[in-house]
Amino acid sequence: MDEEVMNLQIRKFLKRVGITAQREIEKAVRDGLDSGILSGTETLSTRMTLTVPQLSMDINIDGDISLE
């Protein structure tokens, strides 16, 4: 195993996850504001799940996103 290659591949994957997640959250918040589900003052509870089936790995990462 090449540690450097693995590290670069993990970083590449996480960058793609981060960009995609941000885009989807922003879209969902805009839609929520447009539909009246959100007022814009909420703090949203969040959970990201990372799964690697070959390693039997399933990790939840919890957090909050404040809209104000």
C-alpha positions, 0 to 999 in steps of 0.5 A: 500500500502506498500511504501517499496515494491513499491519502490523496485519494481520501482527500479527493473523495472528501473534497467531492463529498464536501462540495456536493453536500454544501450544494445540496444543503444550500438548495434544500435551505433555499427551497425550505425558505421559498416554501415557508417551511423555514423562516431563516432563523433556525439552527438545523440539526445535521447528520452525515453518514460515512459507510465503507462496506468492505471495512464494515465501517459505518460512522455518523457525524452530527452537527448543527448549521445555524441560518442566522 
